[in-house]
């Protein structure tokens, strides 16, 4: 096992990684920008190293600075968390080349799954269902038009290197296609320095269902059920739950086994999440995230398995400590992403935290690095806390979540707690009857 791990991230996930390491008897190194000198994980880590000024490009994305920090502190493993360098295959390669252990999937798996076109080809060959669309990048406008007619409208033009909705265009009719194709390529080039795009059918009211997997690199892969991440705004997840209200045990087992069978063939290593759109009883692959997910705690809540601990064990060379038969699901869990933003305008609200009180009680977990007096810097993502609630049934979970949101106090800044409190009281959400466009439609009606 590792003696010391460097945490190449910030915020709530850096604290989550620190806690897992400490519970395993592993010393931690926190790297941080000058904006994060007072962050909770920096205060708690055994050692801390400042790696640059506030802009992420100069600090959390600064590979030489992170490697230098690992060298001077004698760290053996580097955990990238999520975001930043977590799905950067070059970083995984450089970390390994310099003699450190990258706590995550292999460079090759990250590289393949990071290319949306290559990933789609690979999973289709492995037996995972995909959305009808182009076999690869579309370049010739005339061919693209003909292909679009074959796929059928409405359709999506998507950036091959994309994420977060950038380089994505919805086209409802043929007359819009040429302009949308050109715009998607421009956006993709600007955002990712890559103008490659592909096209696929647009599903009108699908759910976003993702399957959590973990493998140890020997061909042994296990799934830990699904998460329903359909509550989204601007293609960003807002609330996640497990299990999905839309699936039954037979469907869950079938898609889980399909994913396991596929990833066993490539001897997948570490944590991974295979994301699907689900509509009319059919699953359609959209992407695979080769990292720890923001919403991993809902899976931990219903399985009782510490995913980060298991990820660290596997990186240290240990085999999976459980089999598929050992996995059982208990109760229901929901995670609310708490952001420093206005609950109706969504304008970011960095600044100094006044009063701070996290809810507690049975089945309530808060992952957050906040404390009274902490100043939230304006340089990073607005996610400041995750409220995760577990109950025996979905209804128990919703009642407990409502109570926990009432208790949650974050003063001095705007937060989106009122939005969550409002959403979970809507009858269609209570009934579990929602899809990926539901939240934006709800917000549109309440302007």
Number of C-alpha atoms within 10 A of each C-alpha: 15 17 14 22 27 31 30 28 27 27 23 23 26 26 24 17 24 25 19 18 23 14 10 15 13 17 18 28 26 27 29 28 20 15 18 20 15 13 23 19 30 26 13 15 21 15 15 20 21 18 23 20 15 18 15 15 12 14 22 24 21 16 19 14 18 23 21 13 21 25 14 9 17 15 21 18 25 27 23 27 25 19 18 16 19 24 24 17 20 15 20 25 16 16 22 16 10 10 11 20 20 24 28 26 28 19 20 14 21 23 19 18 22 22 16 24 23 17 21 25 16 16 20 15 11 17 13 22 19 19 20 16 20 20 13 16 18 18 14 8 13 11 11 19 16 11 16 24 14 12 17 17 18 17 24 23 27 26 30 25 20 22 18 10 12 18 27 24 22 19 21 14 13 14 10 11 22 14 11 18 26 16 16 24 24 17 19 24 18 13 16 16 11 16 21 22 26 23 28 22 19 20 17 12 16 22 25 24 26 28 22 25 24 24 25 25 21 14 16 20 27 26 23 20 24 25 25 25 23 28 23 18 16 13 15 14 18 22 23 26 26 29 25 23 17 17 15 10 9 9 14 16 14 11 21 21 17 15 23 24 18 19 26 19 13 15 17 25 26 27 27 25 22 22 22 25 22 21 16 8 9 14 21 19 21 18 22 23 20 28 21 25 16 18 23 18 28 24 25 17 24 22 18 14 15 14 22 23 15 22 24 26 20 24 23 16 11 13 15 19 10 11 11 13 7 9 16 11 15 16 16 24 30 26 24 23 23 22 22 25 20 17 16 13 9 14 13 18 18 22 16 16 18 16 13 16 14 19 17 14 9 9 16 19 19 20 19 21 19 20 17 14 14 17 19 22 15 15 11 14 13 20 18 20 20 21 24 25 29 26 22 13 12 22 13 16 21 20 14 19 27 17 14 23 17 13 13 16 16 19 15 17 18 20 25 19 22 14 15 18 17 10 17 16 13 12 10 12 16 15 11 13 12 18 22 24 18 20 19 15 11 12 13 9 8 8 7
